[in-house]
Each structure stands twice: as C-alpha cells, then as structure tokens.
C-alpha cells in the first residue's frame, strides 16, 4: 500500500513537471549559420539550461515559420511567443524603428551602440503599448554596396535593379535613380540568379550567406549604417512565466546581446575575407561616391526628422550628446 502511494505521488510529481514546461516558438528570417541565428540558438540553449528545461524555445530560421516582415505581427498576436525582427523593416509603422537605417548617422560599432542606448527607451515604450517587450538587439556589420557594374559616383547607380528590403533602402534607390525591387533575404539568392536585381546594399555577412559572389563581383565598403536585429517577446507570454524563469530569460538575453555584438565584429572581418576568397573585389569608395552618399544621408535624415517629429529629434539629440 505504501509503495502504491509513493508511486502515485511520483506520478503526480512527474505530471506536474511536464505540465509546467512551457514551449515557445522563435521565428527568424535568417539562415542557419548566420551569426545572428547562431546567437539565437545559443540563447535558446542558455534559457533551457538556466530554467532546467522549464522553458523550451524552438528556433525556426530562414523564414521557415513566418516571413521576416510577418514576425512582429505574429509575436504581437501570440502566434509566436518570441521572434527576431529587423527594426528598420517597420519604419513605415513608426519612424523610430528606422533610426539605425539612416545612412551615415551611425557608421561604426561604437556609434551604433550609442544609437541603440538612445533608441531603446523609446522602443521599449512603443512595444509596451503594443503588448510586447524587447529582450535584446544586435547590430549587423556596416553596410556597403554590391553591384555588378563599377560605381565611382552616385550617377553610376542610375538604372540599377536595386534590392530594397526596408523603406530606407527603397528611398536610397529613389535618390540615386536606381529601380527598387522588394526582396527579403530568404529570396535574395534566387533574385540575383534570375536577374531580378543586380545591386543592393548590405553587410559582408549577408553577401556571404547568400553567395552573392556567384552573381556580383563588386562590394563598396561605404560603412553607411549598422541596422539592428531585435528579439521581441509577447508580453502576455512573458507575464505568464514565473519570476525565476523570467529572470533566467532576461539574463540569457543580456548575455546574448553582449555575445552578439562581439560576433558581429568578428563576422564582419571574417566574411569580407571569405568574399575575397570567392572572387569578390572589396573596394574603398571614391571620394566622389563618399560625398554623394553623404548627401543622400543628409537628405534622408532631414526627411526622417520631419516624419519622426519631436520624438525623433529627442533621439538624435540624446545620441549626439553621448
């Protein structure tokens, strides 16, 4: 009888442990092997370990669960509890999301980190109003120009079939006379192979991930901006966790942010070397191209401030005082 009672208690305890386990889906728009995706995988593993398996996060890379522009809405609506988004993708919804897509506002890792410190309180507030919170953000490497043809000045970009993945990249195309074509990263390789695009602006990491060197042989190191991926979570899902699990999640997120920025710097130097090894020519932009692109950046900052209003000015002022 005692044995039966003990077995019953053990069964109840096991059932309680199983029912207490929480499972989350984490969609991402980027492929396995990308440094952001590797960082997400480590983050999920850290959460699993820190919570003793109580919170299991399943990573869905390469837009396999939701396409990149759909992930924010999926997290907000609870279709996914957590997700990774490219902030600049959502500039049309709220200008502050696009602050790190303004060319030449922040051109290095150090200045990009300062911009995030100025941007984060505003992002926290906005996402809070939308029923979400941001766990961490990591910058992509500095953005340069991929082009089949040689570019020595902005006028050489006229007529290029230019990949646009955000409002900012579409606007750059308009300002230099290129033809913007909306292509997300998961479709980028096919778009180049089929001639849908012959140019775009992105990091060395994106160029290597998508084997851009098979189609395009020139990359101009303009170091125009460092856009950020942010990992966001549904607030109701977060609130449903017990306090120790919340704390473990936040600690893993803080570690992922630190690790991610270091990984981004490393990926920048490594992927540029890999691009060279695969036949890509890495160009230092001409003085004329630099001057032309700086004018594009000045125009876009002015336009962005007009849309963002006092909130945007507050952000830029705070950033420039750091």
C-alpha positions as a Markdown table, in Angstrom:
| # | Residue | x | y | z |
|---|---|---|---|---|
| 1 | Unk | 0.0 | 0.0 | 0.0 |
| 2 | Unk | 2.8 | 2.4 | 0.9 |
| 3 | Unk | 4.6 | 1.5 | -2.3 |
| 4 | Unk | 1.4 | 2.3 | -4.3 |
| 5 | Unk | 1.0 | 5.6 | -2.6 |
| 6 | Unk | 4.7 | 6.5 | -3.2 |
| 7 | Unk | 4.3 | 5.6 | -6.9 |
| 8 | Unk | 1.2 | 7.7 | -7.1 |
| 9 | Unk | 3.0 | 10.7 | -5.6 |
| 10 | Unk | 5.8 | 10.2 | -8.1 |
| 11 | Unk | 3.4 | 10.0 | -11.0 |
| 12 | Unk | 1.7 | 13.2 | -9.9 |
| 13 | Unk | 5.0 | 15.0 | -9.5 |
| 14 | Unk | 6.1 | 13.9 | -12.9 |
| 15 | Unk | 2.8 | 15.1 | -14.4 |
| 16 | Unk | 3.2 | 18.4 | -12.7 |
| 17 | Unk | 6.7 | 18.8 | -14.1 |
| 18 | Unk | 5.6 | 18.0 | -17.6 |
| 19 | Unk | 2.6 | 20.4 | -17.4 |
| 20 | Unk | 4.8 | 23.1 | -16.0 |
| 21 | Unk | 7.1 | 23.0 | -19.1 |
| 22 | Unk | 6.5 | 26.0 | -21.4 |
| 23 | Unk | 7.2 | 25.8 | -25.1 |
| 24 | Unk | 7.9 | 28.9 | -27.2 |
| 25 | Unk | 8.4 | 29.3 | -31.0 |
| 26 | Unk | 11.1 | 31.7 | -32.2 |
| 27 | Unk | 10.9 | 32.6 | -35.9 |
| 28 | Unk | 13.8 | 34.3 | -37.6 |
| 29 | Unk | 14.2 | 35.5 | -41.2 |
| 30 | Unk | 17.9 | 34.5 | -41.5 |
| 31 | Unk | 19.6 | 31.2 | -42.3 |
| 32 | Unk | 21.3 | 28.7 | -40.1 |
| 33 | Unk | 25.0 | 29.5 | -39.8 |
| 34 | Unk | 24.4 | 33.3 | -39.8 |
| 35 | Unk | 25.9 | 34.8 | -36.7 |
| 36 | Unk | 22.5 | 36.2 | -35.6 |
| 37 | Unk | 21.0 | 32.7 | -35.9 |
| 38 | Unk | 23.9 | 31.0 | -34.1 |
| 39 | Unk | 23.4 | 33.6 | -31.3 |
| 40 | Unk | 19.7 | 32.8 | -31.2 |
| 41 | Unk | 20.5 | 29.1 | -30.9 |
| 42 | Unk | 22.9 | 29.7 | -28.0 |
| 43 | Unk | 20.3 | 32.0 | -26.4 |
| 44 | Unk | 17.7 | 29.2 | -26.5 |
| 45 | Unk | 20.2 | 26.7 | -25.2 |
| 46 | Unk | 21.1 | 29.1 | -22.3 |
| 47 | Unk | 17.4 | 29.5 | -21.4 |
| 48 | Unk | 16.8 | 25.8 | -21.4 |
| 49 | Unk | 19.8 | 25.2 | -19.1 |
| 50 | Unk | 19.1 | 28.1 | -16.8 |
| 51 | Unk | 15.4 | 27.0 | -16.3 |
| 52 | Unk | 16.2 | 23.3 | -16.0 |
| 53 | Unk | 14.1 | 22.7 | -19.1 |
| 54 | Unk | 11.1 | 24.6 | -17.8 |
| 55 | Unk | 11.1 | 27.0 | -20.8 |
| 56 | Unk | 11.9 | 25.4 | -24.2 |
| 57 | Unk | 12.4 | 27.8 | -27.1 |
| 58 | Unk | 12.3 | 26.2 | -30.6 |
| 59 | Unk | 14.2 | 28.3 | -33.2 |
| 60 | Unk | 12.7 | 28.5 | -36.8 |
| 61 | Unk | 15.4 | 30.0 | -39.0 |
| 62 | Unk | 15.3 | 31.2 | -42.6 |
| 63 | Unk | 11.7 | 32.4 | -42.6 |
| 64 | Unk | 10.5 | 28.8 | -42.3 |
| 65 | Unk | 7.7 | 29.7 | -39.8 |
| 66 | Unk | 6.9 | 33.3 | -40.8 |
| 67 | Unk | 8.4 | 35.6 | -43.5 |
| 68 | Unk | 10.6 | 38.3 | -42.0 |
| 69 | Unk | 8.1 | 41.2 | -42.3 |
| 70 | Unk | 5.4 | 39.0 | -40.7 |
| 71 | Unk | 7.3 | 38.1 | -37.5 |
| 72 | Unk | 6.4 | 41.3 | -35.5 |
| 73 | Unk | 2.7 | 40.8 | -36.1 |
| 74 | Unk | 3.0 | 37.1 | -35.2 |
| 75 | Unk | 4.6 | 37.9 | -31.9 |
| 76 | Unk | 2.1 | 40.7 | -31.1 |
| 77 | Unk | -0.8 | 38.4 | -31.9 |
| 78 | Unk | 0.6 | 35.5 | -29.9 |
| 79 | Unk | 1.1 | 33.2 | -33.0 |
| 80 | Unk | 4.7 | 33.1 | -31.9 |
| 81 | Unk | 5.7 | 33.9 | -28.3 |
| 82 | Unk | 9.1 | 35.3 | -29.3 |
| 83 | Unk | 10.7 | 36.4 | -32.6 |
| 84 | Unk | 13.6 | 38.2 | -34.2 |
| 85 | Unk | 12.9 | 41.2 | -36.3 |
| 86 | Unk | 15.0 | 43.7 | -38.4 |
| 87 | Unk | 13.9 | 47.0 | -36.8 |
| 88 | Unk | 14.2 | 49.1 | -40.0 |
| 89 | Unk | 11.6 | 46.9 | -41.7 |
| 90 | Unk | 9.0 | 48.7 | -39.6 |
| 91 | Unk | 9.9 | 52.3 | -40.2 |
| 92 | Unk | 6.7 | 53.0 | -42.0 |
| 93 | Unk | 4.8 | 51.9 | -38.9 |
| 94 | Unk | 6.8 | 54.2 | -36.6 |
| 95 | Unk | 9.8 | 56.2 | -37.7 |
| 96 | Unk | 11.9 | 55.5 | -34.6 |
| 97 | Unk | 12.1 | 51.8 | -35.7 |
| 98 | Unk | 14.2 | 53.1 | -38.7 |
| 99 | Unk | 16.7 | 55.3 | -36.8 |
| 100 | Unk | 19.5 | 52.8 | -37.4 |
| 101 | Unk | 18.8 | 52.8 | -41.2 |
| 102 | Unk | 19.6 | 56.4 | -41.8 |
| 103 | Unk | 22.8 | 56.5 | -43.8 |
| 104 | Unk | 25.8 | 57.8 | -42.0 |
| 105 | Unk | 24.1 | 58.7 | -38.8 |
| 106 | Unk | 26.0 | 56.0 | -37.0 |
| 107 | Unk | 28.9 | 54.5 | -39.0 |
| 108 | Unk | 30.7 | 52.3 | -36.6 |
| 109 | Unk | 30.1 | 49.7 | -33.9 |
| 110 | Unk | 30.8 | 52.2 | -31.1 |
| 111 | Unk | 28.4 | 54.8 | -32.6 |
| 112 | Unk | 25.8 | 52.2 | -33.4 |
| 113 | Unk | 25.9 | 51.0 | -29.7 |
| 114 | Unk | 25.3 | 54.7 | -28.6 |
| 115 | Unk | 22.4 | 55.0 | -31.0 |
| 116 | Unk | 20.8 | 51.9 | -29.5 |
| 117 | Unk | 21.2 | 53.3 | -26.0 |
| 118 | Unk | 19.3 | 56.4 | -27.1 |
| 119 | Unk | 16.8 | 54.4 | -29.1 |
| 120 | Unk | 16.0 | 51.6 | -26.7 |
| 121 | Unk | 13.8 | 53.6 | -24.1 |
| 122 | Unk | 11.6 | 54.8 | -27.0 |
| 123 | Unk | 11.4 | 51.3 | -28.5 |
| 124 | Unk | 10.6 | 49.8 | -25.0 |
| 125 | Unk | 7.7 | 52.3 | -24.6 |
| 126 | Unk | 6.3 | 51.6 | -28.1 |
| 127 | Unk | 6.5 | 47.9 | -27.9 |
| 128 | Unk | 5.0 | 48.0 | -24.4 |
| 129 | Unk | 2.0 | 49.8 | -25.9 |
| 130 | Unk | 1.7 | 47.1 | -28.5 |
| 131 | Unk | 1.8 | 44.2 | -25.9 |
| 132 | Unk | 5.4 | 43.3 | -26.4 |
| 133 | Unk | 8.9 | 43.9 | -25.0 |
| 134 | Unk | 12.4 | 43.9 | -26.4 |
| 135 | Unk | 14.8 | 41.4 | -24.9 |
| 136 | Unk | 18.0 | 42.4 | -26.8 |
| 137 | Unk | 19.3 | 43.8 | -30.0 |
| 138 | Unk | 22.4 | 43.1 | -32.1 |
| 139 | Unk | 23.8 | 45.2 | -35.0 |
| 140 | Unk | 24.6 | 43.8 | -38.4 |
| 141 | Unk | 28.1 | 44.7 | -39.8 |
| 142 | Unk | 28.5 | 48.0 | -41.6 |
| 143 | Unk | 26.6 | 48.3 | -44.9 |
| 144 | Unk | 28.2 | 48.5 | -48.3 |
| 145 | Unk | 27.1 | 48.5 | -51.9 |
| 146 | Unk | 27.1 | 45.3 | -54.0 |
| 147 | Unk | 27.0 | 46.0 | -57.7 |
| 148 | Unk | 27.6 | 44.1 | -60.9 |
| 149 | Unk | 29.0 | 47.3 | -62.5 |
| 150 | Unk | 31.7 | 49.6 | -61.3 |
| 151 | Unk | 30.5 | 52.6 | -59.2 |
| 152 | Unk | 32.6 | 55.7 | -58.9 |
| 153 | Unk | 29.8 | 58.2 | -58.2 |
| 154 | Unk | 26.1 | 58.1 | -57.4 |
| 155 | Unk | 25.3 | 58.8 | -61.1 |
| 156 | Unk | 26.7 | 55.4 | -61.9 |
| 157 | Unk | 23.8 | 53.8 | -59.9 |
| 158 | Unk | 21.1 | 55.2 | -62.2 |
| 159 | Unk | 19.0 | 52.4 | -63.6 |
| 160 | Unk | 20.4 | 49.6 | -61.4 |
| 161 | Unk | 17.9 | 47.0 | -60.3 |
| 162 | Unk | 18.3 | 47.6 | -56.6 |
| 163 | Unk | 17.2 | 45.2 | -53.9 |
| 164 | Unk | 15.1 | 47.1 | -51.3 |
| 165 | Unk | 14.3 | 45.3 | -48.0 |
| 166 | Unk | 13.2 | 48.4 | -46.0 |
| 167 | Unk | 11.8 | 51.9 | -46.5 |
| 168 | Unk | 15.3 | 53.3 | -46.1 |
| 169 | Unk | 16.8 | 51.1 | -48.8 |
| 170 | Unk | 14.0 | 51.9 | -51.2 |
| 171 | Unk | 14.4 | 55.6 | -50.6 |
| 172 | Unk | 18.2 | 55.3 | -51.3 |
| 173 | Unk | 17.3 | 53.8 | -54.7 |
| 174 | Unk | 14.9 | 56.7 | -55.5 |
| 175 | Unk | 17.5 | 59.3 | -54.6 |
| 176 | Unk | 20.3 | 57.8 | -56.8 |
| 177 | Unk | 17.9 | 56.9 | -59.7 |
| 178 | Unk | 18.0 | 53.1 | -59.2 |
| 179 | Unk | 15.0 | 50.9 | -59.5 |
| 180 | Unk | 13.9 | 49.5 | -56.1 |
| 181 | Unk | 12.7 | 45.9 | -56.0 |
| 182 | Unk | 11.4 | 44.5 | -52.7 |
| 183 | Unk | 13.4 | 41.3 | -51.9 |
| 184 | Unk | 13.7 | 39.8 | -48.4 |
| 185 | Unk | 16.9 | 37.9 | -47.6 |
| 186 | Unk | 15.4 | 34.4 | -47.9 |
| 187 | Unk | 14.7 | 35.2 | -51.6 |
| 188 | Unk | 17.9 | 37.1 | -52.3 |
| 189 | Unk | 19.9 | 34.3 | -54.0 |
| 190 | Unk | 17.1 | 33.5 | -56.4 |
| 191 | Unk | 16.5 | 37.2 | -57.2 |
| 192 | Unk | 20.2 | 37.5 | -58.2 |
| 193 | Unk | 20.3 | 34.2 | -60.1 |
| 194 | Unk | 17.2 | 35.2 | -62.2 |
| 195 | Unk | 18.3 | 38.8 | -62.8 |
| 196 | Unk | 15.6 | 40.4 | -60.8 |
| 197 | Unk | 18.3 | 42.5 | -59.1 |
| 198 | Unk | 21.9 | 43.4 | -60.0 |
| 199 | Unk | 22.7 | 45.5 | -56.9 |
| 200 | Unk | 21.9 | 46.0 | -53.3 |
| 201 | Unk | 23.2 | 47.5 | -50.0 |
| 202 | Unk | 24.0 | 45.2 | -47.1 |
| 203 | Unk | 26.8 | 43.8 | -45.0 |
| 204 | Unk | 29.6 | 41.4 | -45.9 |
| 205 | Unk | 27.7 | 38.7 | -43.8 |
| 206 | Unk | 24.6 | 38.9 | -46.0 |
| 207 | Unk | 26.8 | 38.7 | -49.1 |
| 208 | Unk | 28.5 | 35.6 | -47.9 |
| 209 | Unk | 25.3 | 33.9 | -46.6 |
| 210 | Unk | 23.6 | 34.4 | -49.9 |
| 211 | Unk | 26.6 | 33.5 | -52.1 |
| 212 | Unk | 26.3 | 36.9 | -53.7 |
| 213 | Unk | 29.9 | 36.4 | -55.1 |
| 214 | Unk | 28.4 | 33.9 | -57.6 |
| 215 | Unk | 26.5 | 36.7 | -59.3 |
| 216 | Unk | 28.0 | 40.0 | -58.3 |
| 217 | Unk | 31.8 | 40.7 | -58.0 |
| 218 | Unk | 32.0 | 44.3 | -56.5 |
| 219 | Unk | 31.4 | 45.4 | -52.9 |
| 220 | Unk | 32.0 | 49.1 | -51.9 |
| 221 | Unk | 32.8 | 49.5 | -48.3 |
| 222 | Unk | 30.7 | 52.6 | -47.6 |
| 223 | Unk | 30.1 | 51.7 | -43.9 |
| 224 | Unk | 26.8 | 53.5 | -44.3 |
| 225 | Unk | 24.9 | 52.2 | -41.3 |
| 226 | Unk | 24.6 | 49.2 | -38.9 |
| 227 | Unk | 21.0 | 48.1 | -38.7 |
| 228 | Unk | 19.9 | 46.0 | -35.8 |
| 229 | Unk | 18.0 | 42.8 | -35.3 |
| 230 | Unk | 15.9 | 42.9 | -32.2 |
| 231 | Unk | 14.5 | 39.9 | -30.3 |
| 232 | Unk | 11.0 | 40.7 | -29.1 |
| 233 | Unk | 8.6 | 38.8 | -26.9 |
| 234 | Unk | 4.8 | 38.8 | -26.4 |
| 235 | Unk | 4.2 | 40.5 | -23.0 |
| 236 | Unk | 1.3 | 38.2 | -22.0 |
| 237 | Unk | 3.5 | 35.1 | -22.7 |
| 238 | Unk | 6.3 | 36.7 | -20.6 |
| 239 | Unk | 4.0 | 37.6 | -17.8 |
| 240 | Unk | 2.7 | 34.0 | -17.7 |
| 241 | Unk | 6.2 | 32.8 | -16.7 |
| 242 | Unk | 7.1 | 32.5 | -13.0 |
| 243 | Unk | 9.7 | 35.0 | -11.7 |
| 244 | Unk | 12.7 | 32.7 | -11.7 |
| 245 | Unk | 12.0 | 31.8 | -15.4 |
| 246 | Unk | 11.6 | 35.5 | -16.3 |
| 247 | Unk | 14.9 | 36.3 | -14.6 |
| 248 | Unk | 16.7 | 33.5 | -16.4 |
| 249 | Unk | 15.2 | 34.7 | -19.7 |
| 250 | Unk | 16.4 | 38.3 | -19.1 |
| 251 | Unk | 19.9 | 37.1 | -18.0 |
| 252 | Unk | 20.2 | 34.9 | -21.2 |
| 253 | Unk | 19.1 | 37.9 | -23.3 |
| 254 | Unk | 21.7 | 40.2 | -21.7 |
| 255 | Unk | 24.4 | 37.6 | -22.4 |
| 256 | Unk | 23.1 | 37.2 | -26.0 |
| 257 | Unk | 23.3 | 40.9 | -26.6 |
| 258 | Unk | 26.9 | 41.1 | -25.4 |
| 259 | Unk | 27.9 | 38.0 | -27.3 |
| 260 | Unk | 26.1 | 39.1 | -30.5 |
| 261 | Unk | 27.9 | 42.4 | -30.8 |
| 262 | Unk | 31.2 | 40.6 | -30.4 |
| 263 | Unk | 30.1 | 38.1 | -33.0 |
| 264 | Unk | 29.1 | 40.8 | -35.4 |
| 265 | Unk | 32.5 | 42.4 | -35.3 |
| 266 | Unk | 34.1 | 39.0 | -35.9 |
| 267 | Unk | 31.7 | 38.2 | -38.7 |
| 268 | Unk | 32.5 | 41.5 | -40.4 |
| 269 | Unk | 36.2 | 40.8 | -40.8 |
| 270 | Unk | 35.8 | 37.1 | -41.5 |
| 271 | Unk | 33.1 | 37.4 | -44.1 |
| 272 | Unk | 34.9 | 40.1 | -46.0 |
| 273 | Unk | 37.9 | 37.7 | -46.2 |
| 274 | Unk | 35.6 | 34.9 | -47.4 |
| 275 | Unk | 34.1 | 37.2 | -50.0 |
| 276 | Unk | 37.6 | 38.0 | -51.3 |
| 277 | Unk | 38.5 | 34.3 | -51.4 |
| 278 | Unk | 35.4 | 33.7 | -53.5 |
| 279 | Unk | 36.3 | 36.3 | -56.1 |
| 280 | Unk | 34.6 | 39.4 | -54.7 |
| 281 | Unk | 36.6 | 42.7 | -55.1 |
| 282 | Unk | 36.3 | 44.8 | -51.9 |
| 283 | Unk | 36.6 | 48.5 | -53.0 |
| 284 | Unk | 37.3 | 51.6 | -50.9 |
| 285 | Unk | 34.7 | 54.1 | -52.2 |
| 286 | Unk | 36.0 | 57.0 | -54.2 |
| 287 | Unk | 35.9 | 60.5 | -52.7 |
| 288 | Unk | 33.1 | 61.4 | -55.1 |
| 289 | Unk | 31.0 | 58.3 | -54.1 |
| 290 | Unk | 31.5 | 59.1 | -50.4 |
| 291 | Unk | 30.4 | 62.7 | -50.9 |
| 292 | Unk | 27.4 | 61.7 | -53.0 |
| 293 | Unk | 26.3 | 59.1 | -50.4 |
| 294 | Unk | 26.8 | 61.6 | -47.6 |
| 295 | Unk | 24.3 | 63.9 | -49.4 |
| 296 | Unk | 21.8 | 61.0 | -49.6 |
| 297 | Unk | 22.3 | 60.5 | -45.9 |
| 298 | Unk | 21.7 | 64.2 | -45.1 |
| 299 | Unk | 18.5 | 64.2 | -47.2 |
| 300 | Unk | 17.2 | 61.1 | -45.5 |
| 301 | Unk | 18.0 | 62.4 | -42.0 |
| 302 | Unk | 16.1 | 65.6 | -42.8 |
| 303 | Unk | 13.1 | 63.6 | -44.2 |
| 304 | Unk | 13.2 | 61.2 | -41.2 |
| 305 | Unk | 13.2 | 64.0 | -38.7 |
| 306 | Unk | 10.2 | 65.6 | -40.4 |
| 307 | Unk | 8.3 | 62.3 | -40.0 |
| 308 | Unk | 9.5 | 61.4 | -36.6 |
| 309 | Unk | 8.8 | 64.9 | -35.1 |
| 310 | Unk | 9.8 | 65.8 | -31.6 |
| 311 | Unk | 10.4 | 62.1 | -30.7 |
| 312 | Unk | 12.9 | 61.8 | -33.5 |
| 313 | Unk | 14.7 | 65.0 | -32.6 |
| 314 | Unk | 14.9 | 63.8 | -28.9 |
| 315 | Unk | 16.5 | 60.6 | -30.1 |
| 316 | Unk | 19.1 | 62.3 | -32.3 |
| 317 | Unk | 19.9 | 64.9 | -29.7 |
| 318 | Unk | 20.3 | 62.2 | -27.0 |
| 319 | Unk | 22.6 | 60.2 | -29.3 |
| 320 | Unk | 24.8 | 63.1 | -30.3 |
| 321 | Unk | 25.3 | 64.1 | -26.6 |
| 322 | Unk | 26.7 | 60.7 | -25.8 |
